[in-house]
Amino acid sequence: ALMVLPIEDALIYVQPLYLRAEGGRIHQLERVVVAYQNQVVMERRLEAGLARLFGGAGAEPPPTRVAAAGEAPAAPVSTTAPAPNAASAELLRRAQQHYDRAMEAQRAGNWAQYGSEIAQLGAVLKQLQGSKN
């Protein structure tokens, strides 16, 4: 389910991508797509996606592209993100916790808890937005 989280005058879109389990009913979370303003990132966890958008550690480096035969190798790309301060790292951890709890509540059909966790996630993301500026 697409989640839309208002952050001041902007929106963050979060779309979990699940891998359908064969023979079972439980789906596995494979990736999370996070969009903010004109940036879209895809990571294994929400925390890593937010770190890529707002700066900080935790983001996986982009996949390395292998040059085809006869093609010049691509120039190396720097994947070093600015080191997060302790407050940003804590906000990213809290955001991931609220997201994980929201996904658990969604699977259990507990919509009250889901709404509460999404509201708390939005509050943490607003704090993260403020710490970026």
C-alpha positions as CSV (number, residue, x, y, z in Angstrom):
1,A,0.0,0.0,0.0
2,L,1.3,3.4,-0.9
3,M,1.8,5.7,2.1
4,V,1.7,9.4,1.7
5,L,3.3,11.4,4.6
6,P,2.9,15.2,4.7
7,I,6.1,17.0,5.8
8,E,5.5,20.7,6.1
9,D,4.8,21.9,2.6
10,A,5.9,18.7,0.8
11,L,4.9,15.0,0.7
12,I,7.0,11.8,1.1
13,Y,5.7,8.8,-0.7
14,V,6.6,5.3,0.6
15,Q,5.8,2.2,-1.4
16,P,6.8,-1.2,0.0
17,L,7.6,-3.9,-2.6
18,Y,6.9,-7.5,-1.5
19,L,8.1,-10.8,-2.9
20,R,5.2,-13.2,-3.2
21,A,6.0,-16.4,-1.3
22,E,5.4,-19.7,-3.2
23,G,3.1,-22.1,-1.3
24,G,2.8,-19.7,1.6
25,R,0.6,-16.8,2.6
26,I,3.4,-14.6,4.0
27,H,5.0,-12.1,1.6
28,Q,8.5,-10.9,2.2
29,L,9.4,-7.2,2.1
30,E,12.0,-7.0,-0.7
31,R,12.5,-3.2,-1.2
32,V,11.0,0.1,-0.2
33,V,10.6,3.0,-2.8
34,V,10.8,6.4,-1.2
35,A,10.0,9.6,-3.1
36,Y,10.5,13.1,-1.8
37,Q,10.2,16.2,-4.0
38,N,12.1,15.4,-7.2
39,Q,14.1,12.5,-5.7
40,V,13.1,8.8,-5.8
41,V,15.2,6.1,-4.2
42,M,14.8,2.3,-3.7
43,E,16.4,0.5,-0.8
44,R,16.0,-2.7,1.2
45,R,14.8,-0.7,4.3
46,L,13.0,2.6,4.9
47,E,15.9,3.8,7.1
48,A,18.3,3.4,4.2
49,G,16.0,5.2,1.8
50,L,15.5,8.1,4.2
51,A,19.3,8.3,4.7
52,R,19.8,8.5,0.9
53,L,17.2,11.3,0.7
54,F,18.2,13.3,3.7
55,G,21.8,12.4,4.0
56,G,23.4,10.1,6.5
57,A,24.8,6.6,6.8
58,G,22.7,3.5,6.2
59,A,22.2,3.7,2.4
60,E,23.4,0.9,0.3
61,P,25.7,1.9,-2.6
62,P,24.1,1.9,-6.0
63,P,24.7,-1.3,-8.0
64,T,28.0,-1.3,-10.0
65,R,27.4,-1.5,-13.8
66,V,29.8,-3.8,-15.6
67,A,31.0,-2.4,-19.0
68,A,30.1,-4.5,-22.0
69,A,32.8,-5.9,-24.3
70,G,34.4,-3.1,-26.3
71,E,32.9,-0.4,-24.1
72,A,34.9,2.0,-22.0
73,P,34.5,1.4,-18.3
74,A,32.4,3.9,-16.5
75,A,34.0,6.5,-14.3
76,P,33.9,5.6,-10.7
77,V,31.0,7.2,-8.8
78,S,31.5,8.5,-5.2
79,T,28.9,6.9,-2.9
80,T,30.2,8.6,0.2
81,A,27.3,10.2,2.1
82,P,27.9,12.9,4.6
83,A,28.3,11.4,8.1
84,P,25.1,11.8,10.1
85,N,25.1,13.4,13.4
86,A,23.8,11.4,16.3
87,A,20.4,13.1,16.2
88,S,19.9,12.2,12.5
89,A,20.9,8.6,13.1
90,E,18.5,8.3,16.0
91,L,15.7,9.8,13.9
92,L,16.4,7.4,11.1
93,R,16.3,4.5,13.5
94,R,13.0,5.7,15.0
95,A,11.5,6.2,11.5
96,Q,12.3,2.6,10.6
97,Q,10.8,1.3,13.9
98,H,7.5,3.2,13.2
99,Y,7.4,1.9,9.6
100,D,8.1,-1.7,10.7
101,R,5.3,-1.5,13.3
102,A,2.9,0.0,10.7
103,M,3.6,-2.8,8.3
104,E,3.0,-5.4,11.1
105,A,-0.3,-3.7,12.0
106,Q,-1.3,-3.6,8.3
107,R,-0.7,-7.3,8.0
108,A,-2.7,-8.0,11.2
109,G,-5.5,-5.7,10.0
110,N,-5.1,-3.4,13.1
111,W,-5.9,-0.2,11.3
112,A,-6.0,1.9,14.5
113,Q,-2.4,1.0,15.3
114,Y,-1.4,1.4,11.6
115,G,-2.7,5.0,11.6
116,S,-1.0,5.8,14.9
117,E,2.4,4.4,13.6
118,I,2.0,6.3,10.3
119,A,1.3,9.5,12.3
120,Q,4.3,9.0,14.4
121,L,6.4,8.2,11.4
122,G,5.3,11.5,9.8
123,A,6.3,13.4,13.0
124,V,9.8,11.8,12.9
125,L,10.2,12.6,9.2
126,K,9.3,16.2,9.9
127,Q,12.0,16.3,12.5
128,L,14.4,14.7,10.1
129,Q,13.5,17.3,7.5
130,G,14.2,20.0,10.0
131,S,17.6,18.5,10.9
132,K,18.6,18.4,7.2
133,N,18.3,22.2,6.8
